[in-house]
Amino acid sequence: MNNKEIVAQAVFEVVKDNLTLPEVERLLENPKSVDHGDVAFPAFSLAKVFRKAPQQIAAELAEKINPETFEKIEVVGPYLNFFMKKEVISSMVLKQIAKEEKHFGDSNIGNEGNVTIDMSSPNIAKPISMGHLRSTVIGNSISLILSKIGYNPIKINHLGDWGTQFGKLIVAYKKWGSEEKVKAEPITELLRLYVEFHEKAEEEPELNDDARAWFKRLEENDEEALNLWKWFRSESLKEFSKIYGMLEIDFDSYNGEAFYNDKMDEVVTMLEEKHLLQTNEGAEIVDLEKYDLNPALIKKSDGATLYITRDLAAALYRKREYNFVKSLYVVGNEQSGHFKQLKAVLKEMDFDWSDEMVHIPFGLITKDGKKLSTRKGKIVLLEEVLNEAKDSALAQIQEKNPDLPNREEVAHQVGVGAVIFHDLKNDRLNNFDFNLEEVVRFEGETGPYVQYTHARAKSILEKAGFTVDAETVYALNDSDSWEIIKLLQSYPEVVMQAADQYEPSVIAKHSIRLAQAFNKYYAHTKILVDDEQKEARLALVHAVTVILKEDLRLLGVHAPNKM
Ligand code: ARG
């Protein structure tokens, strides 16, 4: 039980005739300052019923409420401020964490329902961008959070493996490419060809016609075109897999856009049968005026299908294949319009399940305030970023802990973890600037800081030779530990909030606050001194290691025991 539930129950006992338990709970507030206690009850709402001033009601209630679990109940004007009995709450929380360990906060709210998560989804023959990195790590964290509360997440990498860019690439490869170069460094070389195409096409617009012709051949399953496409795809995937390997993120499906090539006719037929298609200058569109949206372009005048046509086929396929209870799309904010159209078209088709489709947008990563774009070849290669992060972590570890035996492994966990953490710690819609030095710092609100705090807490436990015991009563009553206890106690709600809002930053922020509270405690308290509270303090340290580790796990970040 959390403090609000405890207070609600106590207040309810004395206002039973006038308010229900949920009503009482809804009225409770979290005081802004610790001086006003842990939970507050405003008595205004009872003024009408009791025909008395709220101040007087507050004073009378304070007399009647059972004081058992409270240190004190203070009346301040119309407010009742409840101060929890720290030893009662701390022993309750520490017992539960000792018993449940990392399962503290688990639930089965999801009822094992399938949730498809469209995430990462980079484009073949181009580098994974920082935007795709965001989609990958946000999607992965959401999948971990959802599975903690009982859903069954299905991670789908909707690869951008089809489209007119393959026509361009084939032209460029045939004119200026070489097999060896593509084999040696696929993404770099394919990107170079792509950029070269765009540069040359500015002077020689006929190149665009060639590209269109090649794409058409590809759509018609021309052997040469198809083989080149397959080869570009598999070489690119090999490169992507290196990054997914470094991030330790995997997928349940790599069905990308091309997978839906033979599944779009059905969608178009359905749209026709439902009389939703209109012809507009030779193109087929679905009018979405009543949604205040631009029309959805389903088929171009030359018969070519579009991004949204594939997404319609994909949505249908996912519903049939997985019978999802929720279908999530972790894709940059700039595609909001597209996902609104997608949902609106499905709604028009009378698919009620379209209500369960959620676009989870996120902001841009900038470099020195500027947007990163691939068109002009101005890209940040993710593999390099991750390797640099690892090197920087290694340098810091070597300084702090030169004898660490597995320092390469730890440096990887810290460096890569730092990049992931940095990405997840801000509200996902915020844009942020990427500055590697800041990301890998061991101080400040960083991943390494949280990891370091966890390792430090672990080493205290090791030094003390402490093992937690779920049957022992661990009671604490000082104010520094109380701050920690409250952060631990709120964990199940924090997890729920992160899940409800699809917001990993809620978890990241919790980990930072918990780490800060612990470091403050550590600075003020002699944890290992031999007195009657030593075991309780160690149980607190143990609980901190468990929850910090679980916070990091939910973000997709390791918590090394030593660093
Ligand atoms: N490949 C696309 C891009 O890089 C993202 C795909 C997102 N998923 C989807 N189902 N549309 O912009």
Residues whose N, C-alpha, C, O or C-beta is under 5 A from the ligand:
A	BS01	LIG	D118 S121 P122 N123 H158 G160 V331
